[in-house]
Amino acid sequence: MKELNQILKDLDNLSSNQSRKDYLLSICKNPNIKRHDLKRIACNILIENNFIEKYYRESFLVSLENLLLEKFSIFNKSLSFIFSI
């Protein structure tokens, strides 16, 4: 139970769902954590039950805002490259 609480606390501190998924996958793929370790088992269960999608729902506006910010940052980088030439 201690391991699960620690994982949930770590997930709460992460900013996006993608970073939360990456965190869980990194624990599952970590060769230093044995297969029967409770931390790895808890991560496998959370991944299989789509815990992140159910518990950390992002609103449509937040998703749209993140997408637009990403696109504008790429656009700004390309513009700065063009004008630097």
Helices and strands as residue ranges (DSSP letters): H 2-13, H 17-29, H 38-48, H 51-55, H 60-84
